[in-house]
Each structure stands twice: as structure tokens, then as C-alpha cells.
Amino acid sequence: MRKVFVITVVLLSFFTMSAGSQLFGQAADTLTVPSQIDGNQLDAINIFIKADVARTPNRVYKLNRGEIYFVNGPVKTNDLNLNIYGEEEDPNNPMPPAIIAPGIKPDGSSAGNLMQLFDDTTIRNVYFLGVAPNGVINVGQIVRVMTDGVRIEFDNCFFEWGKWLVIRVQAADTKIFVQNSYFRNNENAGGIYNGRGLDLDHNPADSVVMVNNTFVNNNSFCLGVRNNVVKYCRIEHNTMVNSLKWPIQWSWPTNAIISNNIFYNIHSYGEAPSDLPGQDFDGQLFGIVNIDTLPVDMTQASGVAEADRNVKVNNNVWFYDQSIQDYWAAYDTVQAEPFMNPRTQAMFDDDASYPGLEAKGNLNVDPGFTQPPPTDGLVQWMKVKRETGVTSMLWGWDPDNDPFAIQWPLPEDLSYSESSPLYTGGTRGYPVGDLRWFPERKNDWVTSVKIDEPFIQPTSFVLEQNYPNPFNPSTKIRFTLKSGAHVQVAIYNLLGQKIKTLVDQKLASGSQTVVWNGVHENGQAAASGVYFYTLKTGSESLTKKMLLLK
């Protein structure tokens, strides 16, 4: 039987000092934030951060695991970087992460936004809960990104019960990284398009990277890009389970990877003729992966022609269980959602016009999850919406019927059998979906594949992770040029010393592969350890790590 830990509003606090005295009692680089100040729980985190007049750009605010930080208004800072790290999990003492939640104001109301970000920000190991202690779900936007050009990273964060947008980017040219995180029960009782994950809100972005995340019982898009240019997008190793609408609201990617994901009961609502206007611009069904030709203004804004688009859609799995298929069958006009609609499929099949579009290894199979969330609430919501046009219920899975109480560990289990073809069905033989459900495989993946993430790809070339990695005695390095250029590929040791030049010449556009056989320029064999390989073209460069093991 799975152990369940229910956290209540009773808080354990080890801090009785005021904000000012607390500042002088901590180390200069990391400050532990109390969940209450002078016995007052409401807004302690904001009061504490504002009182830190000695804050430096690399200041880290540490939140205690298992405590709740109630806010009166959004946590924010608009003069320096913001770094908030919750305590790491102790396997011997399991409890929920540090929680940021709306408190109850003196007038009985609660905050509608938990965080506003104006500068570069890193948040780790934090649970954002959109429910007040009185059970009212009032948080429309959990996080808002407010400033152009910032870099935002969420790592191992949890987002639950957001009514509208979980992460709303209200700024341009941002770099957004969401990894190892969990989006759960983000829903609006009546709004089918509300309850979204990351939404760019009509703003172009530099980079969007979403890797190793789980989405469970969310109304709408996991990623909403709309009609925006994103220079580089990576959606990989995510597990998405139960939603009303599309997983990715975006038809015009120019440089993107959408691979190794599981789409399970995603876009379950289906589409009737009355649903189609305003969704796919050709009036076709909006597929799980939905690609369209670039509008003229987007071609001009991105500088990318159709033939230069680079979109990889590989090793994904999609499936709809019997309850969703039965719901579709109950309505004559409702059609099931395809993985790709005919236009999208035709573009991927047309290698002459779209040489950079690639789709392979995508399977329509049941993952066989160990304990998926039930779908009865989802099906009921969809039927009421179809038949009356109006709903007023939340359908997310909350076994104890108390949205404020976090059950830990979370009740669903989205692992699957090691005998499943999915277990080795991902790129390089890793499991498909969020690797959190297979900790040993994830640890190996982090070490051997993801040792240089998160990263940002320049727009003029793509540098891939070497393979195999770790390696002995040789490894392949693959890169793609969007146009001809003078290229340098070199190997460096940990001291930054160049030990081998692999390429130093002009190359034509397209994919290239070079091999390093593990030796220095003078022919001496390199020792075991970490090395760096760098690709340079003009003023742009990319560097990745690799591991030589003998």
C-alpha cells in the first residue's frame, strides 16, 4: 500500500526572530526563509526578501521542506535575480516540498497570483498550490513573467490548482526552462481553454525547453505558443495524462524537438464541426502534433524559410483508453483526435519541400501505467459541456476531496512494466515519457545524455549530444548547419586546453558527423574523464560535455 502523508495547516516553525535579526544570523550566500515572522504566517516570505537590503545577485533563499509559505500577494523582486530553493527531499523522512500558497487576507479574500518575475530567476523544489486554507481556489495565474529577455528556470517544482495559466509569459525574448516538474489539476470549472501549463501569451521567445515533466488532469494546453516565433524549442521526455484540449497549441515551429513524450487521453474532448472554427486554420482536426505552413509575417520575423524548418517528432506514444473512446462514440458529430492531421502528415512526408521535418518511431499503444488517475470526472465534465454548454465542476483527481491537503507521495503512479516496448523505446534506448518514473534510468540519462542541460541552441546551427556517451574508445559528434560556413570543431580538457581539432574548414549546409577516437593532437591516448567539444561558426559557438570511460 502506498504511504500517504497529508499536510495540514498546522506549521512547524523554527523561527521566532524578526526579519532583521534573521538576516544577520545566516550565511552571506544562502538565507533560510521563515514561514512566519513574529508569529504571523501571512506573507512572511515577501517581508523577509524585501528586508534583505544586502542581497546580491547570487543570493539563494532557502525554503524549509514540509512548511507552507502563505502569501498576501505575489512573491516578486524587480531589482536583482531571484533564486528560491526548497530543501532537498530526505528519503528517510518523506514529506512534501516547501509550499507557496495563498493565505487568507483580513477581508476573507486571497491572492490571485503567487509569483511575479522581473529578473533572471531559478526556482527549485517548490510546490505552488493555488488553494487557500479555506478551500477556495482563486489563483488565476500561478507565475507571471514580466520582463523581456530574462532567463527563467523551474526545476523539480509542482504546480496544482491554477485556474487559468500556471506560467504566463507576458514578455518577449525570454529563455524558459521547465524540467523535472509536475503540473496537476490545473483546471477551470467552466472554461475549457483555461487550466494551461506554460503559455507565451502572444510573445516571441528565445528558447523554451520542457524536459522530464509530468502533466496530470489539466484542462488545456501543456504548452501554448500560439502564433509566436520561438528560436529553439525542446519538448522531450514528458508524460501528459488526461486533458480536454491539445498538448501543444502551436502550428509554426521553426526549430524544435518533440520527442520521447507520452500523450495519454490528451485532447480527450475531441472536435465537433461547431468546435473547428478558430482552432486549426484549415478547418482540419487539430492533431496532437499540428504543423502548418508559415505565414508571411512569421517567415519575415524568424528569418526561416519553409525549407529551413527543423522539427523532429520522434519516438512519441499516444493512446486513448476505452472510457474516452466510449465518450466519442456517444456523440455522432464528435471526432477522435489524430496524432497528425492530413496536412501535417503530408508536410512531414514531403522531403523535397521540407527536408528538416522528421517523424519516426511514433506509436499508438497503451503504456499500461501502474496506477493512472481515473477518468470518470473527466468524462462527466465533457458530457455535461457537450449537452448543456455550461459546467460548474472540477474534475481533477483528489482522493481525499480536500484540495488544500497535499497527499505525499502523489497518488498516481505513471510508471509501466520494464517488459513494455516503451521501456527502451525512446532515443538511445531510454524509456518514453518522464524519466522520474524510472529513477535508475533517469540517473543514467542525466549522467550520460543530459549532462549539459539546460541549453540554448543558436539559430544558425544545431550541435547534438555525442553518441555513444559515455564512450570508449571513440564517439560520433553530429551537427547541422543551416547555411554554408567556416566551421571549427575542437576537443578541450577540464582545464580549457584544446587537445584536438577535428574540423577547421568551410562546410556546406546540412548534417555533418565527425568522430573523435579519444586521442590528443600528438596521438597520445586521452585519459578517462570529462571533456568538452565545441562547435564554432563565426561569432556563434556551442559547447557540450562528454565522458570518456576506460
MISEVO-748488 format. One record per residue (C-alpha): x, y, z; residue in three letters. Coordinates in steps of 0.02 Angstrom, whole numbers, m for minus. Layout:
xx,yy,zz,aa
X,Y,Z,Ala
...
***
This chain:
xx,yy,zz,aa
0,0,0,Met
66,172,m46,Arg
103,282,103,Lys
4,444,107,Val
60,598,200,Phe
m72,732,221,Val
m5,903,265,Ile
m120,1016,364,Thr
m120,1199,403,Val
m25,1165,564,Val
151,1230,532,Leu
309,1187,622,Leu
416,1343,633,Ser
591,1353,699,Phe
599,1541,683,Phe
541,1667,812,Thr
659,1809,770,Met
610,1960,668,Ser
659,1978,486,Ala
802,2096,526,Gly
886,1987,656,Ser
858,1834,548,Gln
962,1911,408,Leu
1115,1932,514,Phe
1103,1754,581,Gly
1130,1668,412,Gln
1272,1640,290,Ala
1302,1777,162,Ala
1258,1673,8,Asp
1108,1574,71,Thr
969,1632,186,Leu
837,1518,261,Thr
666,1598,247,Val
548,1577,396,Pro
368,1527,363,Ser
312,1651,496,Gln
380,1812,568,Ile
335,1867,744,Asp
201,1733,747,Gly
120,1795,586,Asn
113,1668,443,Gln
42,1783,310,Leu
169,1848,184,Asp
325,1804,285,Ala
420,1761,126,Ile
387,1931,46,Asn
427,2026,206,Ile
588,1929,227,Phe
651,1956,49,Ile
608,2141,50,Lys
703,2162,213,Ala
860,2086,138,Asp
941,2250,87,Val
1112,2166,74,Ala
1051,2047,m62,Arg
1173,2005,m201,Thr
1132,1937,m374,Pro
1180,1760,m321,Asn
1081,1760,m160,Arg
985,1598,m130,Val
829,1595,m22,Tyr
805,1425,56,Lys
631,1363,100,Leu
605,1225,228,Asn
531,1063,166,Arg
359,1024,235,Gly
318,1204,281,Glu
189,1317,200,Ile
233,1495,149,Tyr
69,1590,140,Phe
69,1744,29,Val
m37,1900,35,Asn
14,1945,m142,Gly
140,1881,m270,Pro
319,1845,m220,Val
421,1965,m325,Lys
580,2064,m343,Thr
619,2187,m480,Asn
798,2239,m450,Asp
905,2080,m439,Leu
899,1897,m486,Asn
783,1788,m384,Leu
840,1615,m328,Asn
723,1513,m218,Ile
774,1335,m173,Tyr
666,1219,m70,Gly
754,1092,38,Glu
801,931,m49,Glu
700,776,m8,Glu
762,662,131,Asp
723,481,82,Pro
719,433,266,Asn
591,568,309,Asn
471,588,161,Pro
367,745,163,Met
301,867,31,Pro
415,1004,m36,Pro
407,1180,32,Ala
239,1251,m17,Ile
192,1427,m76,Ile
4,1452,m60,Ala
m119,1597,m46,Pro
m159,1648,132,Gly
m325,1720,189,Ile
m323,1909,200,Lys
m412,2003,340,Pro
m560,2036,224,Asp
m575,1850,187,Gly
m506,1859,10,Ser
m347,1776,m55,Ser
m211,1814,m183,Ala
m245,1777,m366,Gly
m61,1765,m415,Asn
81,1681,m319,Leu
237,1748,m406,Met
289,1889,m524,Gln
462,1879,m604,Leu
555,2032,m666,Phe
734,1967,m673,Asp
829,1806,m705,Asp
753,1676,m589,Thr
786,1498,m533,Thr
657,1404,m429,Ile
691,1228,m366,Arg
599,1103,m257,Asn
445,1211,m226,Val
261,1162,m226,Tyr
147,1302,m291,Phe
m29,1271,m227,Leu
m172,1378,m292,Gly
m288,1339,m146,Val
m314,1443,11,Ala
m335,1356,181,Pro
m523,1381,170,Asn
m528,1276,11,Gly
m558,1423,m107,Val
m469,1404,m275,Ile
m439,1581,m331,Asn
m264,1583,m409,Val
m288,1625,m593,Gly
m102,1639,m634,Gln
23,1548,m525,Ile
177,1630,m603,Val
190,1784,m715,Arg
349,1828,m810,Val
352,2017,m831,Met
517,2073,m912,Thr
589,2049,m1087,Asp
747,1947,m1110,Gly
753,1861,m940,Val
804,1682,m907,Arg
681,1581,m802,Ile
711,1404,m738,Glu
595,1290,m641,Phe
674,1128,m581,Asp
579,995,m482,Asn
432,1111,m449,Cys
250,1064,m427,Phe
101,1167,m486,Phe
m76,1123,m432,Glu
m249,1202,m442,Trp
m210,1351,m553,Gly
m373,1415,m631,Lys
m308,1495,m790,Trp
m121,1494,m828,Leu
12,1408,m725,Val
160,1502,m801,Ile
110,1655,m902,Arg
248,1740,m1001,Val
198,1921,m1028,Gln
366,1970,m1102,Ala
467,1941,m1260,Ala
633,1855,m1300,Asp
634,1754,m1140,Thr
727,1592,m1106,Lys
613,1472,m1013,Ile
669,1305,m942,Phe
546,1189,m855,Val
619,1023,m805,Gln
583,881,m683,Asn
421,968,m637,Ser
240,916,m609,Tyr
79,1003,m666,Phe
m75,932,m580,Arg
m261,975,m575,Asn
m243,1145,m656,Asn
m423,1173,m707,Glu
m564,1297,m729,Asn
m737,1233,m685,Ala
m816,1311,m839,Gly
m677,1362,m958,Gly
m617,1227,m1075,Ile
m465,1328,m1131,Tyr
m413,1378,m954,Asn
m301,1272,m846,Gly
m145,1286,m956,Arg
35,1244,m916,Gly
161,1363,m995,Leu
85,1499,m1105,Asp
185,1629,m1202,Leu
32,1741,m1214,Asp
67,1805,m1392,His
251,1843,m1356,Asn
401,1779,m1456,Pro
533,1684,m1357,Ala
717,1646,m1375,Asp
707,1470,m1302,Ser
579,1354,m1225,Val
642,1191,m1151,Val
521,1071,m1065,Met
606,908,m1016,Val
556,769,m895,Asn
391,842,m836,Asn
226,758,m790,Thr
56,836,m828,Phe
m98,757,m746,Val
m280,814,m760,Asn
m256,987,m835,Asn
m394,1068,m938,Asn
m295,1138,m1081,Ser
m125,1159,m1165,Phe
33,1095,m1084,Cys
122,1223,m1194,Leu
34,1369,m1277,Gly
143,1457,m1405,Val
2,1522,m1515,Arg
64,1622,m1665,Asn
236,1660,m1595,Asn
414,1635,m1654,Val
520,1529,m1537,Val
700,1517,m1594,Lys
727,1349,m1510,Tyr
601,1233,m1428,Cys
629,1064,m1348,Arg
484,960,m1281,Ile
557,793,m1230,Glu
525,653,m1105,His
361,722,m1040,Asn
214,616,m981,Thr
47,701,m1016,Met
m110,617,m947,Val
m293,672,m960,Asn
m334,841,m1037,Ser
m479,921,m1128,Leu
m380,1012,m1263,Lys
m218,997,m1360,Trp
m50,966,m1279,Pro
41,1094,m1388,Ile
m51,1244,m1456,Gln
71,1289,m1594,Trp
71,1261,m1781,Ser
226,1355,m1837,Trp
384,1285,m1755,Pro
543,1325,m1850,Thr
674,1239,m1740,Asn
600,1112,m1620,Ala
615,938,m1546,Ile
455,850,m1492,Ile
515,677,m1446,Ser
503,537,m1317,Asn
337,600,m1246,Asn
182,505,m1191,Ile
13,581,m1238,Phe
m121,483,m1143,Tyr
m302,539,m1154,Asn
m237,707,m1214,Ile
m362,816,m1309,His
m500,699,m1249,Ser
m639,823,m1285,Tyr
m624,785,m1470,Gly
m695,901,m1602,Glu
m867,925,m1675,Ala
m898,1038,m1827,Pro
m952,1177,m1710,Ser
m783,1166,m1621,Asp
m674,1186,m1775,Leu
m684,1373,m1817,Pro
m537,1463,m1738,Gly
m438,1306,m1699,Gln
m345,1236,m1850,Asp
m342,1372,m1983,Phe
m382,1249,m2122,Asp
m531,1183,m2026,Gly
m448,1013,m2004,Gln
m442,919,m1841,Leu
m307,989,m1728,Phe
m187,844,m1705,Gly
m78,807,m1555,Ile
63,870,m1666,Val
m8,1005,m1780,Asn
104,1089,m1910,Ile
56,1218,m2039,Asp
149,1321,m2169,Thr
225,1482,m2104,Leu
127,1644,m2127,Pro
223,1779,m2219,Val
245,1888,m2066,Asp
316,1741,m1967,Met
438,1698,m2106,Thr
498,1878,m2102,Gln
507,1883,m1912,Ala
603,1719,m1894,Ser
710,1733,m2049,Gly
673,1550,m2082,Val
604,1486,m2247,Ala
496,1330,m2259,Glu
641,1226,m2323,Ala
746,1278,m2173,Asp
624,1222,m2038,Arg
699,1093,m1921,Asn
567,995,m1825,Val
599,820,m1755,Lys
448,720,m1694,Val
516,550,m1644,Asn
478,407,m1525,Asn
317,479,m1453,Asn
172,372,m1390,Val
m13,419,m1394,Trp
m163,324,m1331,Phe
m346,347,m1280,Tyr
m421,224,m1156,Asp
m591,142,m1177,Gln
m684,271,m1072,Ser
m631,410,m1191,Ile
m670,307,m1346,Gln
m843,269,m1274,Asp
m872,455,m1244,Tyr
m830,494,m1425,Trp
m945,355,m1486,Ala
m1091,427,m1387,Ala
m1094,584,m1497,Tyr
m1118,565,m1684,Asp
m1034,729,m1727,Thr
m880,713,m1614,Val
m723,652,m1699,Gln
m570,573,m1618,Ala
m408,670,m1622,Glu
m269,607,m1737,Pro
m84,610,m1697,Phe
m62,716,m1854,Met
m198,784,m1968,Asn
m183,756,m2158,Pro
m97,923,m2192,Arg
33,895,m2056,Thr
67,717,m2112,Gln
87,774,m2293,Ala
215,905,m2241,Met
318,775,m2148,Phe
307,657,m2298,Asp
367,791,m2420,Asp
556,778,m2401,Asp
589,886,m2554,Ala
496,1038,m2486,Ser
527,1006,m2301,Tyr
694,915,m2281,Pro
707,963,m2097,Gly
540,887,m2043,Leu
564,714,m1971,Glu
437,597,m1889,Ala
482,418,m1846,Lys
455,289,m1710,Gly
289,363,m1653,Asn
170,229,m1586,Leu
m14,216,m1543,Asn
m3,94,m1396,Val
m65,82,m1217,Asp
78,122,m1097,Pro
m2,13,m964,Gly
26,136,m821,Phe
39,59,m648,Thr
m95,174,m573,Gln
m163,307,m690,Pro
m289,433,m622,Pro
m471,386,m653,Pro
m565,467,m796,Thr
m743,466,m728,Asp
m738,651,m680,Gly
m660,699,m847,Leu
m793,604,m946,Val
m934,677,m842,Gln
m868,854,m868,Trp
m857,829,m1056,Met
m1032,757,m1069,Lys
m1109,900,m971,Val
m1014,1026,m1077,Lys
m1070,942,m1239,Arg
m1252,929,m1187,Glu
m1281,1093,m1095,Thr
m1136,1205,m1145,Gly
m1109,1250,m962,Val
m1015,1163,m822,Thr
m977,1211,m644,Ser
m874,1066,m580,Met
m690,1025,m558,Leu
m646,853,m623,Trp
m468,831,m559,Gly
m422,679,m456,Trp
m415,721,m271,Asp
m447,559,m175,Pro
m473,641,m4,Asp
m584,780,m76,Asn
m479,912,10,Asp
m386,1014,m122,Pro
m283,1105,10,Phe
m211,943,81,Ala
m65,877,m18,Ile
m53,688,m20,Gln
127,636,m23,Trp
183,541,m121,Pro
57,590,m252,Leu
m75,455,m279,Pro
m49,418,m464,Glu
92,306,m523,Asp
137,328,m707,Leu
274,200,m716,Ser
248,48,m827,Tyr
321,m126,m843,Ser
503,m147,m891,Glu
442,m280,m1013,Ser
346,m145,m1109,Ser
421,m94,m1277,Pro
410,85,m1212,Leu
542,47,m1081,Tyr
678,50,m1215,Thr
576,140,m1348,Gly
649,313,m1326,Gly
802,391,m1406,Thr
959,291,m1363,Arg
854,156,m1283,Gly
786,256,m1136,Tyr
604,244,m1077,Pro
474,352,m1163,Val
395,487,m1055,Gly
451,573,m896,Asp
600,478,m828,Leu
552,521,m648,Arg
451,360,m652,Trp
610,260,m681,Phe
738,335,m560,Pro
884,221,m605,Glu
863,252,m790,Arg
845,438,m758,Lys
1006,444,m659,Asn
1095,358,m802,Asp
1015,477,m928,Trp
1066,630,m829,Val
1245,567,m820,Thr
1266,506,m997,Ser
1149,612,m1102,Val
1087,766,m1012,Lys
1248,819,m928,Ile
1246,988,m1016,Asp
1063,1037,m999,Glu
976,1156,m996,Pro
1049,1235,m1152,Phe
1006,1359,m1287,Ile
1032,1324,m1471,Gln
1092,1462,m1588,Pro
982,1486,m1740,Thr
1117,1457,m1872,Ser
1168,1280,m1822,Phe
1124,1134,m1710,Val
1251,1034,m1608,Leu
1190,865,m1546,Glu
1248,763,m1398,Gln
1389,646,m1444,Asn
1346,461,m1459,Tyr
1386,347,m1376,Pro
1411,440,m1213,Asn
1498,383,m1105,Pro
1613,309,m1237,Phe
1768,204,m1264,Asn
1867,214,m1373,Pro
1778,329,m1498,Ser
1620,434,m1513,Thr
1523,523,m1650,Lys
1483,710,m1648,Ile
1340,764,m1760,Arg
1296,942,m1807,Phe
1185,1029,m1933,Thr
1220,1191,m2025,Leu
1076,1294,m2093,Lys
1193,1376,m2218,Ser
1372,1352,m2276,Gly
1504,1421,m2157,Ala
1682,1403,m2096,His
1670,1278,m1954,Val
1784,1233,m1810,Gln
1755,1080,m1703,Val
1879,1052,m1562,Ala
1901,949,m1403,Ile
1952,1029,m1237,Tyr
2002,958,m1069,Asn
1938,1015,m899,Leu
2073,1149,m891,Leu
2006,1227,m1051,Gly
2156,1171,m1152,Gln
2125,1122,m1332,Lys
2187,944,m1357,Ile
2117,901,m1529,Lys
2049,993,m1682,Thr
1926,887,m1778,Leu
1865,1013,m1908,Val
1934,1181,m1967,Asp
1865,1215,m2140,Gln
1717,1280,m2239,Lys
1571,1160,m2249,Leu
1408,1161,m2346,Ala
1238,1168,m2261,Ser
1161,1008,m2195,Gly
1204,873,m2069,Ser
1384,826,m2033,Gln
1462,692,m1923,Thr
1640,686,m1858,Val
1723,555,m1750,Val
1841,579,m1605,Trp
1943,424,m1571,Asn
1996,478,m1397,Gly
2172,537,m1437,Val
2263,703,m1423,His
2334,801,m1569,Glu
2501,712,m1544,Asn
2421,540,m1549,Gly
2429,512,m1361,Gln
2276,422,m1289,Ala
2166,532,m1181,Ala
2135,480,m1001,Ala
1964,438,m931,Ser
1864,590,m880,Gly
1752,733,m937,Val
1794,826,m1097,Tyr
1712,968,m1191,Phe
1679,982,m1377,Tyr
1644,1149,m1458,Thr
1566,1196,m1625,Leu
1604,1372,m1689,Lys
1541,1464,m1842,Thr
1585,1648,m1848,Gly
1535,1730,m1684,Ser
1421,1589,m1627,Glu
1475,1435,m1531,Ser
1405,1290,m1432,Leu
1494,1180,m1306,Thr
1438,1012,m1237,Lys
1512,888,m1115,Lys
1555,706,m1144,Met
1627,568,m1037,Leu
1769,451,m1086,Leu
1770,292,m981,Leu
1906,160,m998,Lys
***
